[in-house]
Amino acid sequence: MPKPFQAGQHVAHMEAVMGLTIEDNWRPVVEMHITAIEKAAEAVLAFPLEDDVEAAPVFVP
């Protein structure tokens, strides 16, 4: 079973990897957005697709 997503740890890690500095007063907002993105990704990844589904080569509205 995978570990639960920890937005604070992810933000701190990416801050170091990318050489960024996030001000303390902005950190809760950044973590909130990262948590929202994780929830959206969770929903996308949970969507069932058939094994033979391929992306359309051209978008036709």
Backbone as JSON, one array per atom type, in Angstrom:
{
  "sequence": "MPKPFQAGQHVAHMEAVMGLTIEDNWRPVVEMHITAIEKAAEAVLAFPLEDDVEAAPVFVP",
  "N": [[0.85, -1.19, 0.0], [0.63, 2.19, -0.91], [2.3, 5.06, 0.56], [0.47, 7.66, 2.24], [-0.16, 10.75, 0.54], [1.87, 13.51, 1.23], [1.62, 16.74, 1.31], [3.12, 18.88, 2.38], [5.7, 17.79, 2.74], [6.26, 17.18, 0.08], [6.25, 19.72, -1.13], [8.41, 20.93, 0.24], [10.51, 19.26, -0.6], [10.48, 19.65, -3.43], [10.99, 22.35, -3.49], [13.66, 22.42, -2.69], [14.83, 20.82, -4.72], [14.29, 22.33, -7.01], [15.52, 24.67, -6.43], [14.17, 26.8, -5.25], [12.72, 29.42, -3.2], [10.3, 29.5, -0.88], [8.28, 31.71, 0.68], [7.41, 31.85, 4.15], [4.8, 32.74, 4.74], [3.46, 32.15, 2.41], [3.6, 29.43, 2.13], [1.44, 27.71, 3.24], [-0.6, 28.21, 1.36], [0.55, 27.34, -1.05], [0.87, 24.62, -0.42], [-1.84, 23.96, -0.14], [-2.73, 24.21, -2.79], [-1.17, 22.26, -4.06], [-2.19, 20.0, -2.8], [-4.81, 20.07, -3.83], [-4.24, 19.63, -6.54], [-3.19, 17.06, -6.38], [-5.48, 15.63, -5.6], [-7.07, 15.98, -7.89], [-5.49, 14.64, -9.78], [-5.63, 12.09, -8.71], [-8.32, 11.47, -9.21], [-8.34, 11.45, -12.02], [-6.52, 9.35, -12.57], [-7.95, 7.25, -11.49], [-9.98, 6.83, -13.24], [-11.63, 4.5, -15.21], [-10.25, 2.85, -18.01], [-10.3, 1.12, -21.11], [-8.0, -1.42, -22.14], [-7.22, -1.2, -24.79], [-7.58, 1.41, -25.62], [-6.7, 4.34, -27.35], [-5.07, 7.49, -27.7], [-6.64, 10.16, -29.46], [-5.47, 11.16, -32.66], [-6.01, 13.65, -33.71], [-7.76, 16.48, -32.65], [-11.18, 16.87, -32.91], [-13.79, 18.97, -32.78]],
  "CA": [[0.0, 0.0, 0.0], [1.46, 3.39, -0.96], [2.19, 6.02, 1.66], [-0.42, 8.79, 1.93], [0.52, 11.93, 0.0], [2.17, 14.55, 2.2], [1.86, 17.95, 0.52], [4.2, 19.67, 2.99], [6.98, 17.16, 2.41], [6.46, 17.32, -1.37], [6.61, 21.12, -1.39], [9.77, 21.14, 0.76], [11.43, 18.54, -1.49], [10.54, 20.32, -4.74], [11.63, 23.64, -3.25], [15.1, 22.16, -2.7], [15.21, 20.31, -6.04], [14.19, 23.4, -8.01], [16.27, 25.84, -5.99], [13.22, 27.87, -4.97], [12.49, 29.82, -1.82], [8.88, 29.82, -0.66], [8.13, 32.47, 1.92], [6.6, 31.15, 5.14], [3.39, 33.13, 4.69], [2.9, 31.57, 1.19], [3.69, 27.96, 2.19], [0.13, 27.04, 3.36], [-1.34, 28.35, 0.1], [1.19, 26.44, -2.01], [0.5, 23.26, -0.02], [-3.26, 23.78, -0.44], [-2.85, 23.99, -4.23], [-0.57, 20.96, -4.36], [-3.17, 19.01, -2.35], [-5.9, 20.07, -4.8], [-3.72, 18.99, -7.75], [-3.09, 15.62, -6.08], [-6.84, 15.08, -5.63], [-7.49, 15.94, -9.29], [-4.73, 13.56, -10.41], [-6.2, 10.84, -8.18], [-9.56, 11.23, -9.94], [-7.99, 11.11, -13.41], [-5.9, 8.03, -12.58], [-8.94, 6.26, -11.1], [-10.96, 6.67, -14.31], [-11.36, 3.25, -15.91], [-10.08, 2.85, -19.47], [-10.02, -0.18, -21.7], [-6.58, -1.59, -22.47], [-6.93, -0.89, -26.19], [-7.9, 2.81, -25.9], [-5.56, 5.15, -27.77], [-5.37, 8.92, -27.81], [-6.98, 10.59, -30.81], [-4.37, 11.89, -33.27], [-6.44, 15.01, -34.03], [-8.97, 16.89, -31.93], [-12.26, 17.34, -33.78], [-14.89, 19.35, -31.89]],
  "C": [[0.89, 1.24, 0.0], [1.25, 4.29, 0.25], [1.21, 7.11, 1.26], [0.41, 10.0, 1.46], [0.67, 12.98, 1.08], [2.56, 15.83, 1.44], [3.02, 18.76, 1.08], [5.57, 19.11, 2.66], [7.29, 17.31, 0.92], [6.91, 18.75, -1.71], [8.04, 21.4, -0.93], [10.81, 20.47, -0.15], [11.59, 19.27, -2.82], [11.17, 21.71, -4.62], [13.15, 23.47, -3.32], [15.58, 21.72, -4.09], [15.27, 21.44, -7.08], [14.95, 24.66, -7.62], [15.38, 27.05, -5.73], [13.25, 28.25, -3.5], [11.03, 30.21, -1.71], [8.79, 30.51, 0.69], [7.15, 31.75, 2.85], [5.12, 31.5, 5.06], [2.69, 32.58, 3.43], [2.82, 30.04, 1.26], [2.32, 27.27, 2.35], [-0.7, 27.11, 2.07], [-0.77, 27.41, -0.96], [0.81, 25.0, -1.69], [-0.96, 22.96, -0.31], [-3.44, 23.48, -1.93], [-2.27, 22.64, -4.65], [-1.52, 19.84, -3.93], [-4.33, 18.92, -3.33], [-5.47, 19.38, -6.1], [-3.64, 17.48, -7.55], [-4.47, 14.97, -6.13], [-7.36, 14.98, -7.06], [-6.78, 14.8, -10.02], [-5.26, 12.2, -9.97], [-7.47, 10.47, -8.95], [-9.28, 10.81, -11.39], [-7.43, 9.69, -13.48], [-6.89, 6.92, -12.23], [-9.97, 6.0, -12.2], [-10.66, 5.41, -15.11], [-11.27, 3.43, -17.43], [-9.83, 1.42, -19.92], [-8.55, -0.24, -22.08], [-6.24, -1.17, -23.89], [-7.26, 0.56, -26.58], [-6.62, 3.56, -26.26], [-6.01, 6.61, -27.86], [-5.7, 9.25, -29.27], [-5.83, 11.4, -31.4], [-4.71, 13.35, -33.55], [-7.72, 15.29, -33.24], [-9.98, 17.43, -32.93], [-13.43, 17.67, -32.88], [-16.25, 18.87, -32.42]]
}
